[in-house]
Amino acid sequence: MDQKVNLQAGKLSAEDLSALEAVVERTDEAAQQLRGGIVE
Amino acid sequence: MVVLMGEQYAAAGEFVYGHPIWEAIRHGDQSALHAYMLETRHYLAAASTRMSPSIARQIGLSPLNLLLSQHLLEEWDHAKFYSAALNAIGCSRELVAATRPMPATLEWIHATRHIGYVSGLNAAMCSGFMEYSSTEIDAVTGWHDMLVAEGLLPPEANEAIVGHVDTDVAFGHVDNWKHALTEHGPLRVAEAASALNAVATLAEAIYRWLSSLRQGLASSVVNGMQLLTADRPAGAGSGQTPPAKSADALDMNVAIYEGLPVWPAELMRIATWGDPGLTPSARVVSGLTYALGADDDPLPDAPLSEVVRTYAARLAPRSAEGADTVAALDRQASDWLRSIDGHELWTAMTQEPSNALITGYVLENFHYLASAASHVGAAIASSTSGAVRAQLIAHLEDELTHCRMLERKLIELAGVERPSAMRPLPTTVAFVGFLQNLAHQDWKAYLVVSTFLQRSLSETRDNGRGSRFYEEIAVRSPLGAELLAALRDHDEIDEGLGHDERPTQRLAELLRLGPVPMDSVRHAAMAPALAWGFLDGIVQHYRHGTASVSQRVAWSG
């Protein structure tokens, strides 16, 4: 319940922020990784 | 054919209704049920766009066209039942209508649109499968009684959904497919095979969708909407304040033609499959970002909305450029590569390149290249500019038979005797079908997508990522080295033909007519989401070993 109230108030725990930050970091790194194309 | 199709429905029904999600809900998984309600609402809201392609292709009112048209007229507004159910569990209609469908829902909708474009009969057969569960009305009634008895769904929400079941049963849609077959008359073998394949594709699309409902973030989007709805000023959305749009219009809204912002592959992956590293609150923020973090921001004024806006801006920085210069459009299309950068498929191919995965990758690309005539041809047909038509004709001439390079390798090296007799994954059908439909609908948007696709290759040339990708696979997989040589050859031929510069030449010609409408850019931006799905379908399916390749054998004739 506390978690819902906090989230509704826009408050995130350190663990929440860390999890979200990890997604941003993985996204930032993606542009350097090897890949193929989807060429016509 | 009635017997064959009846058996196909039984097999497909066993597949779809044997999915573990149903057992999970029976055991109290309310999250899966909420995800099902939200995404079913989107699927139903897209009914008019899914069902109309099958009736828009002929002069005269044939019995089949009449049947399909009547079905559309009886189904187009059924999202209202699920919107009411979602409203009953605390999600405002306005927010529900503004949410972007999950990636697997978009795939299902676009694959179904393509099936309708291909054949009215196939559309009728797929529709027959969707109505198939109506034959087991006792099981459906028992299911809904259970949802209420177990406290998984409040009675008013259940009542709304049962209203949908009752409406469908009253229409008697369950036998429409038999009427369609009767009206059509005897089928050629190839027509029968095509119809059976369409139903198999549909069942596979639904299975992937159900898997995503259970693992992905749709349920967290519902949780987030409940918080945002509860946080609204008193009266808003409760019926005391007139809604901005009529209920019918709201229930028609579904974001299947609006792909901005283009989300990165990592968010697409999490939205579809979840991630064990996410906390419940991080799931909600990520889910709301995917579903509501649009450029035209439908989020209400609330603290949680601010969190979502900040996160959305970090994951997909808003493009400051417009759509009125070649450079701006080229930059936008290049930015959209974030949807495939870092995709799980590339990692799987470089780290664990099994023969099945490499074969599957080439096979699905074969289906894609073999369809070049369909989407380039559609764009030639719809372009109002003679100069662009000339450019596209040159493009078609270059691309028409490139698929044969892949076909030969699949036959010689991978033991795929007839690549064209293998059934494309539903994610490939969604992606390639979208390209075809887009080219029919909006050739300007198609030219922007074409730029995105060409940049997916040229961008890896500039920094060597593409060549190192192939080299890395070759180190671990002798078959991969040989089989992928076909794709490398194709890429080099493309470069030799000057294809890297062609998209900007076409955009320049397009801009002579004036700026590209933003509506077209938003529509084009759906392609990166379906391109992500094209890649994701490959890695999810062909990671299961050799049988995953032989499983693609299609009905043929």
Interface residues (C-beta under 8 A of the other chain):
Chain A: Q3 K4 N6 L7 Q8 A9 G10 K11 L12 S13 E15 D16 A19 L20 A22 V23 V24 R26 T27 E29 A30 A31 Q32 Q33 L34 R35 G36 G37 I38 V39 E40
Chain B: L227 A230 D231 P264 A265 E266 L267 I270 D275 G277 L278 T279 P280 S281 A282 V284 V285 S286 A302 P303 L304 E306 V307 Y311 R314 L315 L337 R338 I340 D341 G342 H343 W346 T347 M349 T350 Y368 L369 A372 V376 H395 E399 S450 L453 Q454 S456 L457 T460 R465 G466 R468 F469 Y470 E472 L487 H490 D491 D494 H499 A531 F534 L535
